[in-house]
């Protein structure tokens, strides 16, 4: 039907924009309107790993650096395998009303969400990760990359090697947390 054709065309345009953005940058920088168009709309044949941050949050900045490193690894794999999982970030400053709609308070940041692909036009089911990280100010470095990778693997079945040489501070951090 004409409505189905139009929906498929919109889906193809969304997928093309997301792929173009992700090919240029491992992490797509979203705003409120781009979130609604490319993440919260359906149908959509791609999934998103979404980092919610706030510029005023020190642990968000540390998390964002490791999120970008992890996204780079997945970008390499995505290009090799044509997998449809993309990484994106959204700052509270760019979409304060959206954060309220998602039930995300500034005190709970950073958060990582998984937004699965959807075959219908309903808003997707969102899986939260790292919404209650203990010792947020201590949580950075290699431990973050490993945890992000573990989460992505659990929701997508995809995994990449994110190991890198441990720095003394990372070893101390892991000992403190365990």
Legacy VTK file of the C-alpha trace (Angstrom):
# vtk DataFile Version 3.0
C-alpha trace
ASCII
DATASET POLYDATA
POINTS 178 float
0.000 0.000 0.000
1.005 3.642 -0.318
1.269 4.053 3.481
3.623 1.048 3.768
5.771 2.371 0.928
5.987 5.793 2.587
6.942 4.183 5.929
9.690 2.126 4.230
11.010 5.259 2.506
11.135 7.143 5.831
12.893 4.183 7.438
15.457 4.096 4.615
16.105 7.850 4.976
16.549 7.526 8.752
18.913 4.574 8.344
20.925 6.415 5.698
21.315 9.520 7.901
22.361 7.448 10.931
24.890 5.419 8.920
26.369 8.576 7.359
26.703 10.230 10.773
28.210 7.093 12.333
30.687 6.644 9.483
31.914 10.214 10.057
31.976 9.968 13.876
31.854 6.777 15.932
29.423 8.526 18.294
26.511 10.448 16.790
25.775 13.670 18.691
21.999 13.947 19.099
19.640 16.772 20.036
16.021 16.531 21.173
14.641 16.669 17.612
17.195 14.206 16.178
16.488 11.796 19.064
12.777 11.872 18.257
13.391 11.408 14.532
16.203 8.840 14.485
15.956 6.992 17.794
12.381 7.142 19.069
10.632 6.748 15.710
9.881 3.490 13.987
10.029 1.306 12.157
13.799 1.194 12.463
16.128 -1.659 11.502
19.052 -0.391 13.558
19.688 -0.322 17.295
21.292 2.458 19.312
23.589 2.481 22.322
22.903 5.902 23.824
24.984 7.781 26.391
23.069 10.409 28.383
25.328 13.096 29.839
25.479 16.554 31.329
28.318 19.046 30.803
28.280 19.889 34.508
28.948 16.250 35.479
32.616 15.250 35.947
31.905 11.514 35.871
29.942 12.069 32.623
33.081 13.480 30.997
35.151 10.489 32.125
32.456 8.076 30.930
32.138 9.877 27.596
35.838 9.450 26.822
35.637 5.684 27.381
32.308 5.461 25.539
33.962 7.067 22.489
36.867 4.590 22.606
34.453 1.679 22.793
32.337 3.117 19.971
35.435 3.371 17.752
36.053 -0.359 18.223
32.444 -1.161 17.349
32.574 1.179 14.353
35.447 -0.851 12.911
33.449 -4.058 13.395
30.219 -2.509 12.055
31.952 -1.463 8.850
33.466 -4.961 8.449
30.256 -6.888 9.204
27.516 -4.432 8.156
25.988 -4.787 11.641
23.310 -2.246 12.515
24.220 -1.079 16.021
25.155 2.575 16.345
26.475 4.660 19.248
25.091 8.093 20.089
25.231 10.645 22.878
22.722 13.157 24.118
23.512 15.993 26.509
20.959 17.180 29.033
21.666 20.753 27.893
20.517 19.825 24.361
17.255 18.181 25.447
16.194 18.915 29.048
12.521 18.104 28.394
13.441 14.797 26.800
15.450 13.795 29.874
12.349 14.507 31.985
10.203 12.449 29.594
12.661 9.553 29.945
12.583 9.892 33.738
16.294 10.735 33.917
17.396 13.132 36.656
20.731 14.956 36.552
21.802 13.151 39.723
21.571 9.779 37.927
23.923 10.705 35.080
25.768 9.348 33.230
23.455 6.647 31.911
23.802 4.299 28.984
20.654 3.083 27.250
20.050 0.401 24.648
17.301 1.249 22.158
16.548 -1.864 20.083
15.425 -1.892 16.475
11.688 -1.971 16.006
9.444 -3.232 13.235
6.515 -0.985 14.135
5.853 2.686 14.766
5.513 2.362 18.556
8.209 3.858 20.790
10.856 1.191 21.438
11.478 -0.554 24.751
14.588 1.022 26.270
17.047 -0.960 28.398
18.981 1.096 30.957
22.525 0.389 32.016
24.703 2.139 34.594
21.818 3.996 36.144
23.153 3.372 39.647
26.915 3.163 39.404
28.528 3.077 42.852
31.380 5.517 43.431
30.658 7.393 40.178
33.603 9.705 40.638
35.965 6.722 40.742
34.401 4.929 37.746
36.558 5.534 34.685
39.252 4.052 32.500
39.630 0.428 31.488
36.886 -0.764 33.857
34.343 1.446 32.058
35.335 0.170 28.624
35.038 -3.421 29.792
31.641 -2.788 31.395
30.295 -0.939 28.346
31.503 -3.757 26.100
29.889 -6.360 28.387
26.584 -4.448 28.267
26.679 -4.055 24.471
27.471 -7.759 24.076
24.550 -8.676 26.370
21.979 -6.656 24.380
23.298 -7.146 20.833
25.297 -10.373 20.851
28.203 -8.407 19.352
31.557 -8.086 21.077
34.875 -6.473 20.287
38.227 -6.500 21.992
38.554 -3.355 24.088
41.496 -4.439 26.174
44.324 -1.977 26.409
47.330 -1.823 28.728
46.251 -1.130 32.280
47.573 1.985 33.958
48.377 1.869 37.681
45.361 4.091 38.394
43.069 1.576 36.628
44.436 -1.281 38.738
43.878 0.694 41.948
40.364 1.600 40.795
39.438 -2.034 40.121
40.835 -3.117 43.509
38.831 -0.444 45.321
35.619 -1.458 43.576
36.050 -5.170 44.308
LINES 1 179
178 0 1 2 3 4 5 6 7 8 9 10 11 12 13 14 15 16 17 18 19 20 21 22 23 24 25 26 27 28 29 30 31 32 33 34 35 36 37 38 39 40 41 42 43 44 45 46 47 48 49 50 51 52 53 54 55 56 57 58 59 60 61 62 63 64 65 66 67 68 69 70 71 72 73 74 75 76 77 78 79 80 81 82 83 84 85 86 87 88 89 90 91 92 93 94 95 96 97 98 99 100 101 102 103 104 105 106 107 108 109 110 111 112 113 114 115 116 117 118 119 120 121 122 123 124 125 126 127 128 129 130 131 132 133 134 135 136 137 138 139 140 141 142 143 144 145 146 147 148 149 150 151 152 153 154 155 156 157 158 159 160 161 162 163 164 165 166 167 168 169 170 171 172 173 174 175 176 177
